[in-house]
């Protein structure tokens, strides 16, 4: 039998959203705009006010589960996720085998495994879906879980996503989101330290902005660096010794400048000793444990 189109699936997939904050509210609005049947829950009775096409919240997460094929959880932390799943009026208490739970909240990998086991014990399937803003009110969704289940709920994912990236088995979506966050927050730290150095040394920060805007930046962008890192014949790895010599000279100058102007340089101090391993592609080999643990079981 040929696979049904997304349009045909959309007629049968019913969605629920629990948590109508900044992410959950936007997700609910987009699902409703796509014409999918939708119910919601939030601890605030007026949380759906102002969300076009979204009805008033039901009485509990369990009520949402009873009305839904897939329930999306968008709350603050693992404790709240646990309460939504297994607390009083929790959605697993609805006793609905075949329910799909889509976890949007960013939590630790250990928590994803815990929640997946809780769901499996009640005949439900957890998909972890780390999300990040993509503009135009849409998200990039990084999903972990069985392929057939991901495809079953894809019309819901497509309703609020600019892109849906299936990263692998359960847990993979959250790992991808966490890794992406590391790039983001580390970049913030780098920019703050570099800008502070320039300003403390008397340089107008607008001049730094001008240089960064005009300089050729493709070779230093995170995306270029990631692709080059994955290539065993990448430019950086082939020129590792030469680039390291330059890096050590430049980072040493940054440390000296920091000392001269009385500015702490924790990013530079951390990065400099690791440059050889980073450039030779051996940095990932410095893990605290000797065993690489996969995120989850085999994908199906």
Backbone as JSON, one array per atom type, in Angstrom:
{
  "sequence": "XXXXXXXXXXXXXXXXXXXXXXXXXXXXXXXXXXXXXXXXXXXXXXXXXXXXXXXXXXXXXXXXXXXXXXXXXXXXXXXXXXXXXXXXXXXXXXXXXXXXXXXXXXXXXXXXXXXXXXXXXXXXXXXXXXXXXXXXXXXXXXXXXXXXXXXXXXXXXXXXXXXXXXXXXXXXXXXXXXXXXXXXXXXXXXXXXXXXXXXXXXXXXXXXXXXXXXXXXXXXXXXXXXXXXXXXXXXXXXXXXXXXXXXXXXXXXXXXXXXXXXXXXXXXXXXXXXXXXXXXXXXXXXXXXXXXXXXXXXXX",
  "N": [[0.86, -1.19, 0.0], [0.66, 2.19, -0.91], [2.43, 4.91, 0.66], [0.71, 7.31, 2.65], [0.01, 10.69, 1.78], [1.29, 13.77, 3.24], [-0.8, 15.53, 3.42], [-3.02, 13.86, 3.56], [-2.45, 12.55, 5.96], [-2.68, 14.7, 7.68], [-5.36, 14.99, 8.08], [-5.97, 13.19, 10.03], [-4.22, 13.31, 12.19], [-4.15, 14.4, 15.44], [-3.34, 17.02, 17.65], [-1.8, 18.05, 20.73], [-0.78, 20.63, 22.94], [1.26, 21.3, 25.65], [1.99, 23.75, 27.86], [2.24, 27.01, 27.27], [4.11, 29.06, 26.8], [6.71, 31.23, 25.52], [7.86, 29.6, 23.46], [6.05, 27.36, 23.33], [3.57, 28.65, 22.97], [3.84, 29.87, 20.45], [4.22, 27.57, 18.9], [1.74, 26.29, 19.25], [0.05, 28.18, 18.05], [0.91, 28.06, 15.36], [0.34, 25.39, 14.72], [-2.44, 25.4, 14.92], [-2.98, 27.24, 12.88], [-2.27, 25.74, 10.71], [-4.4, 24.12, 10.39], [-4.74, 21.82, 11.85], [-6.36, 19.63, 14.19], [-6.5, 20.72, 17.55], [-5.7, 20.75, 21.0], [-5.0, 22.29, 24.19], [-2.98, 22.83, 27.16], [-2.27, 24.68, 30.09], [-0.9, 25.93, 33.13], [-1.84, 28.41, 33.61], [-4.93, 29.78, 33.35], [-5.64, 31.71, 31.45], [-3.82, 31.51, 29.44], [-4.02, 31.01, 26.71], [-5.16, 33.23, 25.65], [-5.16, 35.63, 23.13], [-3.8, 34.02, 21.37], [-4.24, 33.28, 18.23], [-6.81, 31.27, 16.98], [-6.48, 29.28, 18.85], [-7.97, 27.34, 21.27], [-9.42, 27.66, 24.61], [-7.48, 26.48, 27.44], [-7.56, 23.0, 28.39], [-8.54, 20.97, 31.28], [-6.42, 19.48, 32.39], [-3.17, 17.88, 31.82], [-3.7, 15.19, 31.26], [-6.26, 15.3, 30.15], [-5.7, 16.56, 27.74], [-4.09, 14.58, 26.57], [-5.95, 12.52, 26.17], [-7.4, 13.54, 24.09], [-5.69, 13.59, 21.96], [-3.35, 12.54, 19.36], [-0.68, 13.07, 19.35], [1.26, 14.65, 21.78], [2.73, 17.65, 22.63], [5.3, 18.82, 24.67], [6.21, 21.72, 26.26], [7.81, 23.09, 28.5], [9.54, 24.5, 31.38], [11.7, 23.06, 32.68], [13.28, 19.89, 33.63], [12.0, 18.95, 35.94], [9.42, 20.04, 35.71], [8.63, 18.76, 33.36], [8.54, 16.12, 34.25], [6.44, 16.29, 36.08], [4.33, 16.94, 34.36], [4.2, 14.59, 32.88], [3.87, 12.49, 34.8], [2.73, 13.39, 37.14], [0.02, 14.54, 39.29], [-2.91, 14.28, 37.48], [-1.38, 13.91, 35.25], [-0.23, 13.39, 31.85], [0.36, 10.73, 31.15], [-1.28, 9.36, 32.79], [-3.62, 9.19, 31.44], [-3.74, 6.81, 30.19], [-3.34, 5.94, 27.44], [-2.53, 3.95, 25.04], [-0.14, 3.96, 22.37], [0.09, 6.66, 22.17], [1.98, 9.51, 21.19], [4.62, 11.33, 22.51], [6.03, 14.42, 22.31], [8.88, 15.96, 23.11], [9.78, 19.17, 23.69], [11.19, 20.77, 25.43], [14.42, 21.75, 26.6], [16.47, 19.51, 28.08], [18.61, 17.47, 30.2], [20.44, 14.67, 28.79], [20.2, 12.34, 30.31], [17.75, 12.77, 31.52], [16.05, 12.68, 29.3], [16.25, 9.97, 28.67], [15.11, 8.88, 30.98], [12.47, 9.87, 30.78], [11.68, 8.71, 28.39], [11.6, 6.03, 29.13], [9.57, 6.12, 31.07], [7.39, 6.78, 29.43], [7.34, 4.57, 27.68], [6.63, 2.57, 29.46], [3.95, 2.98, 29.72], [2.92, 2.43, 27.3], [3.34, 4.45, 25.47], [5.22, 6.55, 23.17], [8.2, 8.34, 23.28], [9.47, 11.16, 21.65], [12.33, 13.13, 21.36], [12.74, 16.54, 20.86], [14.69, 18.92, 20.33], [14.58, 22.41, 19.92], [15.13, 25.4, 18.01], [15.1, 28.91, 17.35], [14.14, 30.04, 14.11], [13.39, 32.23, 12.71], [10.67, 34.2, 11.26], [8.68, 33.24, 12.92], [8.96, 30.52, 13.04], [10.56, 27.31, 13.77], [13.67, 25.47, 13.98], [13.7, 22.07, 14.15], [15.15, 19.53, 15.98], [15.16, 16.22, 15.96], [14.83, 13.21, 17.82], [14.35, 9.71, 17.7], [12.32, 6.79, 16.77], [12.13, 6.18, 13.26], [9.66, 5.61, 11.97], [7.79, 6.6, 13.76], [8.47, 9.29, 13.9], [7.81, 10.03, 11.27], [5.09, 9.59, 11.36], [4.14, 11.7, 12.9], [4.98, 13.85, 11.49], [3.41, 15.8, 10.01], [2.58, 17.48, 12.08], [5.03, 18.4, 13.11], [5.98, 19.71, 10.81], [4.23, 21.83, 10.73], [5.1, 23.81, 12.48], [7.76, 24.15, 11.97], [10.65, 25.36, 10.31], [12.58, 23.72, 9.38], [12.92, 20.22, 9.71], [14.98, 18.09, 11.3], [15.93, 14.88, 11.42], [17.72, 13.36, 13.77], [18.54, 10.87, 14.68], [18.32, 8.02, 16.91], [16.24, 8.01, 19.94], [17.03, 10.67, 22.07], [19.02, 11.73, 20.47], [18.2, 14.09, 19.25], [18.16, 15.91, 21.38], [20.85, 15.88, 22.13], [21.99, 17.04, 19.86], [20.84, 19.59, 20.0], [21.93, 20.49, 22.44], [24.66, 20.53, 21.78], [24.63, 22.47, 19.78], [23.89, 24.64, 21.33], [26.21, 24.94, 22.87], [28.01, 25.94, 20.97], [26.76, 28.4, 20.52], [26.73, 29.73, 23.12], [29.43, 29.68, 23.82], [30.41, 31.25, 21.78], [29.28, 33.69, 22.47], [30.76, 34.21, 24.81], [33.34, 34.43, 23.76], [33.09, 36.7, 22.08], [32.41, 38.67, 23.99], [34.75, 38.71, 25.58], [36.73, 39.41, 23.7], [35.79, 41.9, 22.79], [35.78, 43.34, 25.18], [38.53, 43.42, 25.63], [39.43, 45.01, 23.49], [38.09, 47.46, 24.0], [38.99, 48.09, 26.61], [41.61, 48.57, 26.02], [41.45, 50.9, 24.68], [40.3, 51.05, 22.14], [37.78, 51.97, 19.86], [34.77, 50.23, 19.91], [33.22, 50.18, 17.61], [35.04, 50.18, 15.58], [36.08, 47.62, 15.7], [33.8, 46.19, 15.02], [33.53, 47.09, 12.4], [35.82, 45.99, 11.19], [35.34, 43.21, 11.52], [33.09, 43.01, 9.98], [33.99, 43.66, 7.43], [36.14, 41.98, 6.91], [37.26, 38.85, 5.46], [35.38, 36.21, 6.4], [34.62, 33.59, 6.08], [36.35, 31.41, 6.54], [36.51, 31.26, 9.27], [34.05, 30.83, 10.33], [31.64, 29.1, 12.37], [30.25, 27.03, 10.98], [31.85, 26.5, 8.71], [34.17, 25.67, 10.07], [33.25, 23.34, 11.36], [32.61, 21.65, 9.19], [35.13, 21.44, 8.01], [36.53, 20.21, 10.07], [35.36, 17.67, 10.08], [36.37, 16.61, 7.8], [38.93, 14.56, 6.9], [41.01, 15.37, 5.37], [40.98, 18.06, 5.61], [41.45, 21.64, 5.34], [42.48, 22.97, 7.63], [43.51, 20.85, 9.19], [45.51, 19.87, 7.5], [47.27, 21.95, 7.53], [48.06, 22.16, 10.12], [50.37, 22.42, 11.85], [51.54, 24.83, 11.0], [49.39, 26.65, 11.37], [49.03, 26.35, 14.11], [51.38, 27.45, 15.16], [51.03, 30.14, 14.46], [48.68, 30.6, 15.92], [49.51, 30.21, 18.59], [51.33, 32.29, 18.86], [49.62, 34.5, 18.45], [47.66, 34.18, 20.45], [49.24, 34.28, 22.7], [50.02, 36.94, 22.56], [47.55, 38.09, 23.06], [47.11, 37.28, 25.72], [49.21, 38.64, 26.95], [48.46, 41.29, 26.44], [46.09, 41.36, 27.89], [47.1, 41.12, 30.51], [48.51, 43.5, 30.67], [46.53, 45.5, 30.52], [44.98, 44.86, 32.62], [42.9, 42.96, 32.39], [41.01, 40.07, 32.75], [41.4, 37.01, 30.97], [39.84, 34.5, 30.46], [38.79, 32.85, 28.4], [40.77, 32.87, 26.36], [42.9, 31.87, 27.9], [42.0, 29.29, 28.38], [41.69, 28.2, 25.83], [44.25, 28.3, 24.58], [46.15, 26.21, 25.51], [45.0, 23.99, 24.32], [45.18, 24.13, 21.59], [46.82, 22.65, 19.8], [45.74, 20.03, 19.88], [43.17, 20.61, 19.02], [43.55, 21.59, 16.38], [44.69, 19.4, 15.1], [42.63, 17.67, 15.06], [42.21, 16.04, 17.25], [40.98, 16.71, 19.56], [38.49, 15.72, 20.48], [39.29, 13.34, 21.49], [40.01, 13.61, 24.1], [38.27, 12.94, 26.1], [36.61, 12.62, 29.31], [36.03, 10.06, 30.08], [36.78, 6.71, 28.97], [35.03, 5.38, 27.39], [32.81, 5.6, 24.74], [29.56, 6.57, 24.85], [26.54, 5.81, 23.38], [23.64, 7.69, 22.31], [21.16, 6.45, 22.4], [19.05, 3.57, 21.71], [18.97, 1.41, 18.78], [17.89, 2.97, 15.82], [14.68, 2.83, 14.27]],
  "CA": [[0.0, 0.0, 0.0], [1.51, 3.38, -0.96], [2.39, 5.77, 1.85], [-0.21, 8.43, 2.53], [0.63, 12.01, 1.71], [1.17, 14.56, 4.46], [-2.13, 16.13, 3.46], [-3.95, 12.85, 4.05], [-2.17, 12.33, 7.37], [-3.09, 15.86, 8.45], [-6.77, 14.84, 8.4], [-6.18, 12.27, 11.14], [-3.32, 13.57, 13.32], [-4.63, 15.43, 16.37], [-2.21, 17.47, 18.45], [-1.99, 18.78, 21.98], [0.4, 21.35, 23.4], [1.26, 21.58, 27.08], [2.93, 24.84, 28.09], [1.99, 28.03, 26.25], [5.04, 30.16, 26.93], [7.21, 31.82, 24.29], [7.97, 28.56, 22.45], [4.82, 26.59, 23.22], [2.51, 29.48, 22.42], [4.06, 29.99, 19.0], [3.98, 26.25, 18.31], [0.29, 26.08, 19.22], [-0.53, 29.08, 17.04], [1.22, 27.55, 14.02], [-0.41, 24.15, 14.51], [-3.82, 25.8, 14.65], [-3.02, 27.89, 11.57], [-2.14, 24.69, 9.69], [-5.67, 23.42, 10.29], [-4.73, 20.57, 12.6], [-7.13, 19.64, 15.44], [-5.57, 21.08, 18.61], [-6.09, 21.11, 22.36], [-3.84, 22.8, 24.91], [-3.07, 22.95, 28.62], [-1.28, 25.51, 30.76], [-1.35, 26.19, 34.5], [-2.51, 29.71, 33.59], [-6.18, 29.62, 32.59], [-5.77, 32.67, 30.35], [-2.59, 31.44, 28.64], [-4.31, 30.98, 25.27], [-5.68, 34.52, 25.22], [-4.29, 36.28, 22.18], [-3.25, 33.06, 20.42], [-5.28, 33.12, 17.22], [-7.22, 29.92, 16.61], [-6.2, 28.33, 19.93], [-9.06, 27.34, 22.24], [-9.03, 27.76, 26.03], [-6.85, 25.26, 27.93], [-8.34, 21.97, 29.06], [-8.34, 20.95, 32.72], [-5.22, 18.78, 32.84], [-2.44, 17.22, 30.75], [-4.39, 13.94, 30.9], [-7.36, 15.64, 29.24], [-5.08, 16.8, 26.43], [-3.66, 13.29, 26.03], [-7.13, 11.76, 25.72], [-7.92, 14.14, 22.86], [-4.59, 13.79, 21.02], [-2.46, 11.49, 18.89], [0.65, 13.5, 19.74], [1.25, 15.74, 22.75], [4.0, 18.37, 22.68], [5.57, 19.4, 25.99], [7.1, 22.88, 26.19], [7.86, 23.67, 29.83], [10.83, 25.13, 31.69], [12.8, 22.2, 33.07], [12.98, 18.46, 33.76], [11.03, 18.76, 37.0], [8.1, 20.31, 35.17], [8.3, 17.68, 32.42], [8.18, 14.95, 35.07], [5.11, 16.55, 36.63], [3.38, 16.85, 33.24], [4.06, 13.19, 32.49], [3.54, 11.49, 35.82], [2.15, 14.0, 38.33], [-1.44, 14.49, 39.39], [-3.48, 14.71, 36.21], [-0.36, 13.81, 34.21], [-0.75, 12.86, 30.59], [0.46, 9.27, 31.1], [-2.42, 8.83, 33.52], [-4.76, 9.0, 30.53], [-3.75, 5.42, 29.77], [-3.63, 5.92, 26.01], [-1.47, 3.28, 24.27], [0.09, 4.51, 21.04], [0.3, 8.11, 22.24], [3.33, 10.02, 20.94], [4.96, 12.5, 23.32], [7.1, 15.17, 21.66], [9.48, 16.8, 24.15], [10.46, 20.34, 23.14], [12.01, 21.4, 26.48], [15.81, 21.33, 26.63], [16.82, 18.86, 29.34], [19.79, 16.61, 30.09], [20.23, 13.39, 28.11], [19.72, 11.37, 31.3], [16.32, 13.02, 31.71], [15.37, 12.16, 28.11], [16.16, 8.51, 28.83], [14.13, 8.63, 32.04], [11.12, 10.15, 30.28], [11.37, 7.7, 27.37], [11.22, 4.81, 29.85], [8.25, 6.37, 31.65], [6.39, 6.69, 28.36], [7.27, 3.19, 27.2], [5.92, 1.78, 30.46], [2.51, 3.21, 29.57], [2.56, 2.19, 25.91], [3.53, 5.66, 24.67], [6.55, 6.71, 22.6], [8.76, 9.69, 23.41], [10.42, 11.74, 20.71], [12.91, 14.36, 21.87], [12.82, 17.5, 19.76], [15.28, 20.2, 20.65], [14.18, 23.4, 18.93], [15.79, 26.7, 18.05], [14.4, 29.87, 16.52], [14.62, 30.12, 12.73], [12.8, 33.41, 12.08], [9.31, 34.09, 10.72], [7.84, 32.52, 13.86], [9.16, 29.09, 12.89], [11.68, 26.73, 14.51], [14.37, 24.3, 13.47], [13.42, 20.99, 15.11], [16.14, 18.46, 15.98], [14.31, 15.17, 16.5], [15.38, 11.89, 18.07], [13.33, 8.7, 17.91], [12.13, 5.86, 15.66], [11.77, 6.83, 12.01], [8.24, 5.48, 11.65], [7.02, 7.49, 14.64], [8.74, 10.66, 13.43], [7.02, 10.26, 10.06], [3.67, 9.62, 11.72], [3.77, 13.02, 13.43], [5.63, 14.9, 10.7], [2.55, 16.95, 9.7], [2.6, 18.4, 13.23], [6.35, 19.02, 13.11], [6.07, 20.64, 9.68], [3.36, 22.99, 10.96], [5.79, 24.88, 13.22], [9.21, 24.06, 11.73], [11.26, 25.72, 9.03], [13.27, 22.5, 8.98], [12.87, 19.1, 10.65], [16.18, 17.29, 11.12], [15.88, 13.65, 12.21], [19.13, 13.21, 14.15], [18.85, 9.5, 15.05], [17.45, 7.44, 17.93], [15.81, 8.89, 21.02], [18.16, 11.34, 22.72], [19.89, 12.38, 19.49], [17.75, 15.46, 19.03], [18.6, 16.74, 22.5], [22.3, 16.01, 22.04], [22.26, 18.02, 18.81], [20.48, 20.91, 20.53], [22.92, 20.86, 23.46], [25.9, 20.87, 21.07], [24.4, 23.75, 19.13], [23.92, 25.65, 22.38], [27.6, 25.16, 23.25], [28.55, 26.86, 19.97], [26.17, 29.72, 20.75], [27.16, 30.37, 24.36], [30.88, 29.89, 23.75], [30.62, 32.41, 20.9], [29.0, 34.88, 23.28], [31.89, 34.44, 25.7], [34.47, 34.89, 22.94], [32.83, 38.07, 21.65], [32.5, 39.57, 25.14], [36.14, 38.85, 26.0], [37.47, 40.15, 22.67], [35.33, 43.29, 22.8], [36.29, 43.95, 26.4], [39.95, 43.68, 25.44], [39.59, 46.17, 22.6], [37.61, 48.67, 24.67], [39.88, 48.41, 27.73], [42.87, 49.07, 25.46], [41.21, 52.21, 24.08], [39.8, 50.98, 20.76], [36.34, 52.14, 19.7], [34.21, 48.94, 19.48], [32.7, 50.29, 16.25], [36.12, 49.83, 14.65], [36.13, 46.16, 15.69], [32.64, 45.76, 14.23], [33.84, 47.37, 10.99], [36.79, 45.0, 10.72], [34.69, 41.91, 11.42], [32.13, 43.07, 8.88], [34.67, 43.75, 6.13], [37.13, 40.92, 6.72], [36.78, 37.56, 4.95], [35.1, 35.45, 7.62], [34.17, 32.22, 5.81], [37.26, 30.43, 7.11], [36.43, 31.2, 10.73], [32.68, 30.64, 10.76], [31.44, 27.78, 12.99], [29.84, 26.02, 10.01], [33.04, 26.11, 7.96], [35.07, 24.93, 10.95], [32.7, 22.01, 11.59], [32.79, 20.85, 7.97], [36.55, 21.17, 7.83], [36.9, 19.26, 11.12], [34.89, 16.34, 9.71], [37.13, 16.19, 6.62], [40.27, 14.15, 7.34], [41.97, 16.12, 4.56], [40.57, 19.45, 5.68], [42.48, 22.67, 5.22], [43.11, 23.24, 8.93], [44.3, 19.7, 9.61], [46.69, 19.77, 6.64], [48.19, 23.04, 7.86], [47.94, 22.27, 11.58], [51.59, 22.92, 12.5], [51.7, 26.25, 10.65], [48.33, 27.42, 12.01], [49.25, 26.35, 15.56], [52.43, 28.43, 15.47], [50.39, 31.45, 14.42], [47.72, 30.7, 17.02], [50.23, 30.37, 19.85], [51.86, 33.66, 18.86], [48.52, 35.47, 18.57], [47.01, 34.03, 21.75], [50.2, 34.79, 23.68], [49.91, 38.39, 22.52], [46.29, 38.43, 23.72], [47.33, 37.14, 27.16], [50.08, 39.74, 27.38], [47.64, 42.5, 26.43], [45.19, 41.27, 29.03], [47.84, 41.44, 31.73], [48.9, 44.92, 30.64], [45.38, 46.38, 30.76], [44.27, 44.39, 33.81], [41.67, 42.27, 31.98], [41.06, 38.61, 32.77], [41.16, 36.41, 29.65], [39.61, 33.07, 30.69], [38.61, 32.11, 27.15], [42.09, 32.71, 25.76], [43.7, 30.99, 28.76], [41.51, 27.93, 28.22], [41.87, 27.73, 24.45], [45.63, 28.21, 24.11], [46.81, 24.91, 25.7], [44.33, 22.94, 23.55], [45.19, 24.42, 20.16], [47.42, 21.56, 19.02], [44.75, 18.95, 19.76], [42.04, 21.11, 18.21], [43.93, 21.71, 14.98], [44.98, 18.08, 14.56], [41.42, 16.85, 15.09], [42.3, 15.08, 18.35], [40.37, 17.29, 20.76], [37.43, 14.87, 20.99], [39.89, 12.18, 22.13], [40.41, 13.94, 25.46], [37.08, 12.78, 26.94], [36.91, 12.25, 30.7], [35.91, 8.61, 30.18], [37.34, 6.06, 27.79], [33.97, 4.71, 26.64], [31.83, 6.47, 24.07], [28.21, 6.05, 25.09], [25.6, 6.3, 22.38], [22.49, 8.38, 22.89], [19.99, 5.59, 22.6], [19.08, 2.3, 21.01], [18.97, 1.5, 17.33], [16.73, 3.62, 15.21], [13.88, 1.91, 13.48]],
  "C": [[0.89, 1.24, 0.0], [1.36, 4.21, 0.29], [1.42, 6.91, 1.6], [0.57, 9.73, 2.47], [0.49, 12.72, 3.04], [-0.22, 15.16, 4.57], [-3.15, 15.14, 3.98], [-3.74, 12.58, 5.52], [-2.73, 13.47, 8.22], [-4.57, 15.75, 8.86], [-6.97, 14.01, 9.66], [-5.31, 12.56, 12.35], [-3.89, 14.71, 14.17], [-3.52, 15.75, 17.35], [-2.66, 18.13, 19.73], [-0.69, 19.45, 22.36], [0.24, 21.66, 24.88], [2.38, 22.58, 27.37], [2.83, 25.86, 26.98], [2.84, 29.27, 26.47], [5.51, 30.65, 25.57], [7.3, 30.79, 23.16], [6.64, 27.86, 22.24], [3.67, 27.37, 22.62], [2.63, 29.62, 20.92], [3.8, 28.68, 18.28], [2.48, 26.0, 18.18], [-0.37, 26.94, 18.15], [-0.3, 28.55, 15.63], [0.49, 26.25, 13.71], [-1.86, 24.47, 14.18], [-3.95, 26.41, 13.26], [-2.92, 26.88, 10.43], [-3.42, 23.87, 9.54], [-5.72, 22.09, 11.0], [-5.62, 20.69, 13.84], [-6.17, 19.82, 16.62], [-6.28, 21.3, 19.93], [-4.84, 21.53, 23.1], [-4.09, 22.73, 26.42], [-1.95, 23.87, 29.09], [-1.8, 25.76, 32.17], [-2.03, 27.55, 34.61], [-3.78, 29.6, 32.75], [-6.31, 30.54, 31.39], [-4.6, 32.59, 29.37], [-2.84, 31.46, 27.14], [-4.88, 32.29, 24.76], [-4.69, 35.18, 24.26], [-3.62, 35.35, 21.2], [-4.34, 32.72, 19.41], [-5.55, 31.65, 16.91], [-7.02, 28.88, 17.68], [-7.3, 28.45, 20.99], [-8.52, 27.43, 23.66], [-8.42, 26.43, 26.49], [-7.85, 24.29, 28.56], [-7.92, 21.91, 30.53], [-7.06, 20.32, 33.21], [-4.46, 18.24, 31.63], [-3.11, 15.92, 30.3], [-5.54, 14.2, 29.94], [-6.83, 15.89, 27.83], [-4.68, 15.48, 25.78], [-4.84, 12.5, 25.47], [-7.64, 12.27, 24.37], [-6.9, 14.14, 21.73], [-3.93, 12.49, 20.57], [-1.02, 11.79, 19.3], [0.52, 14.7, 20.67], [2.65, 16.35, 22.81], [4.15, 19.02, 24.04], [6.59, 20.52, 25.83], [7.04, 23.6, 27.53], [9.3, 24.02, 30.17], [11.96, 24.13, 31.92], [12.33, 20.76, 33.26], [11.96, 18.19, 34.85], [9.61, 19.0, 36.52], [7.68, 19.25, 34.16], [7.83, 16.46, 33.18], [6.77, 15.1, 35.63], [4.04, 16.42, 35.54], [3.13, 15.39, 32.86], [3.39, 12.35, 33.57], [2.97, 12.08, 37.1], [0.64, 13.84, 38.36], [-2.05, 15.06, 38.11], [-2.51, 14.64, 35.06], [-0.86, 13.1, 32.97], [-0.64, 11.34, 30.49], [-0.66, 8.61, 31.88], [-3.65, 8.63, 32.66], [-4.85, 7.57, 30.05], [-4.09, 5.25, 28.3], [-2.48, 5.28, 25.24], [-1.36, 3.87, 22.86], [0.28, 6.01, 21.01], [1.76, 8.44, 21.94], [3.53, 11.28, 21.76], [6.17, 13.17, 22.69], [7.65, 16.19, 22.65], [10.27, 17.94, 23.51], [11.4, 21.0, 24.15], [13.44, 20.87, 26.42], [16.16, 20.81, 28.01], [18.05, 17.99, 29.11], [19.44, 15.3, 29.4], [19.71, 12.33, 29.07], [18.23, 11.53, 31.54], [15.52, 12.51, 30.51], [15.2, 10.65, 28.25], [15.12, 8.14, 29.89], [12.71, 8.79, 31.51], [10.71, 9.15, 29.2], [10.93, 6.4, 28.03], [9.85, 4.95, 30.49], [7.16, 6.2, 30.6], [6.22, 5.26, 27.89], [6.49, 2.3, 28.16], [4.42, 1.93, 30.38], [2.06, 3.05, 28.11], [2.66, 3.4, 25.01], [4.97, 5.71, 24.16], [7.0, 8.16, 22.74], [9.66, 10.0, 22.23], [10.99, 12.99, 21.36], [13.13, 15.29, 20.68], [13.37, 18.82, 20.27], [14.92, 21.19, 19.56], [14.98, 24.68, 19.1], [15.1, 27.62, 17.06], [15.01, 29.94, 15.12], [14.06, 31.33, 12.0], [11.42, 33.13, 11.54], [8.39, 33.28, 11.63], [7.98, 31.02, 13.78], [10.41, 28.64, 13.63], [12.43, 25.75, 13.62], [14.22, 23.22, 14.54], [14.42, 19.86, 14.91], [15.53, 17.27, 16.71], [15.08, 13.87, 16.68], [14.26, 10.9, 18.32], [13.18, 7.82, 16.69], [11.61, 6.56, 14.41], [10.28, 6.77, 11.74], [7.38, 6.4, 12.51], [7.23, 8.94, 14.24], [7.88, 10.97, 12.21], [5.53, 10.34, 10.37], [3.24, 11.01, 12.19], [4.38, 14.17, 12.63], [4.7, 16.04, 10.31], [2.5, 17.97, 10.84], [3.94, 19.13, 13.28], [6.46, 20.07, 12.0], [5.27, 21.92, 9.92], [4.09, 24.13, 11.65], [7.29, 24.94, 12.94], [9.59, 24.58, 10.35], [12.0, 24.52, 8.47], [13.12, 21.47, 10.09], [14.06, 18.21, 10.35], [16.08, 16.07, 12.03], [17.32, 13.24, 12.51], [19.52, 11.78, 14.49], [17.89, 8.99, 16.1], [17.13, 8.42, 19.04], [17.03, 9.41, 21.79], [19.02, 12.13, 21.75], [19.49, 13.83, 19.23], [18.25, 16.39, 20.12], [20.11, 16.93, 22.49], [22.68, 17.06, 21.0], [21.95, 19.43, 19.29], [21.51, 21.38, 21.56], [24.23, 21.29, 22.8], [25.78, 22.22, 20.38], [24.45, 24.88, 20.15], [25.35, 25.96, 22.83], [28.26, 26.14, 22.27], [28.05, 28.28, 20.23], [26.76, 30.41, 21.97], [28.66, 30.61, 24.38], [31.19, 31.09, 22.85], [30.34, 33.71, 21.64], [30.2, 35.23, 24.15], [33.09, 34.99, 24.94], [34.28, 36.35, 22.55], [32.95, 39.05, 22.81], [33.95, 39.79, 25.55], [36.93, 39.68, 24.98], [37.08, 41.62, 22.66], [35.83, 44.02, 24.03], [37.76, 44.29, 26.29], [40.16, 44.92, 24.59], [39.21, 47.47, 23.31], [38.55, 49.08, 25.79], [41.2, 48.99, 27.22], [42.68, 50.36, 24.67], [40.72, 52.21, 22.65], [38.29, 51.13, 20.76], [35.75, 50.81, 19.21], [33.61, 48.99, 18.08], [33.77, 49.94, 15.22], [36.26, 48.3, 14.57], [34.98, 45.6, 14.86], [32.93, 45.95, 12.74], [34.79, 46.34, 10.42], [36.14, 43.64, 10.53], [33.71, 41.87, 10.25], [32.83, 43.02, 7.53], [35.62, 42.59, 5.86], [36.47, 39.67, 6.14], [36.62, 36.64, 6.14], [34.73, 34.0, 7.36], [35.03, 31.17, 6.49], [37.22, 30.34, 8.62], [35.01, 31.0, 11.22], [32.52, 29.25, 11.37], [31.08, 26.7, 11.98], [31.02, 25.56, 9.16], [33.96, 25.25, 8.82], [34.57, 23.52, 11.21], [32.91, 21.13, 10.37], [34.25, 20.49, 7.76], [37.04, 20.15, 8.85], [36.52, 17.83, 10.73], [35.62, 15.77, 8.49], [38.55, 15.85, 7.05], [41.37, 14.82, 6.52], [41.64, 17.61, 4.55], [41.74, 20.41, 5.69], [43.22, 22.86, 6.54], [43.99, 22.09, 9.36], [45.58, 19.57, 8.78], [47.72, 20.84, 6.97], [48.3, 23.24, 9.37], [49.18, 22.89, 12.22], [51.77, 24.42, 12.24], [50.66, 27.1, 11.38], [48.54, 27.47, 13.52], [50.32, 27.37, 15.95], [51.86, 29.85, 15.46], [49.46, 31.65, 15.61], [48.42, 30.94, 18.34], [50.8, 31.79, 19.96], [50.75, 34.67, 19.14], [47.85, 35.39, 19.95], [47.93, 34.49, 22.88], [50.14, 36.31, 23.73], [48.63, 38.86, 23.21], [46.42, 38.33, 25.24], [48.17, 38.29, 27.7], [49.3, 41.05, 27.44], [46.68, 42.51, 27.61], [45.87, 41.63, 30.33], [48.15, 42.93, 31.8], [47.73, 45.83, 31.0], [44.53, 45.92, 31.93], [42.95, 43.7, 33.5], [41.87, 40.77, 32.03], [40.71, 38.07, 31.38], [40.91, 34.91, 29.78], [39.41, 32.26, 29.42], [39.96, 31.84, 26.49], [42.93, 31.73, 26.57], [43.28, 29.53, 28.62], [41.84, 27.37, 26.84], [43.33, 27.45, 24.12], [46.27, 26.83, 24.33], [46.22, 23.8, 24.82], [44.51, 23.1, 22.05], [45.78, 23.29, 19.33], [46.42, 20.44, 18.8], [43.58, 19.37, 18.88], [42.39, 21.08, 16.73], [44.2, 20.36, 14.33], [43.78, 17.15, 14.61], [41.4, 15.83, 16.2], [41.59, 15.55, 19.62], [39.32, 16.38, 21.35], [37.99, 13.64, 21.69], [40.3, 12.43, 23.57], [39.24, 13.82, 26.42], [37.47, 12.31, 28.32], [36.8, 10.76, 30.91], [36.4, 7.98, 28.9], [36.28, 5.43, 26.91], [33.03, 5.73, 26.04], [30.47, 5.85, 24.24], [27.25, 6.66, 24.1], [24.37, 6.87, 23.07], [21.34, 7.46, 23.18], [20.15, 4.29, 21.85], [19.09, 2.52, 19.51], [17.71, 2.16, 16.84], [15.97, 2.6, 14.4], [13.2, 2.64, 12.34]]
}
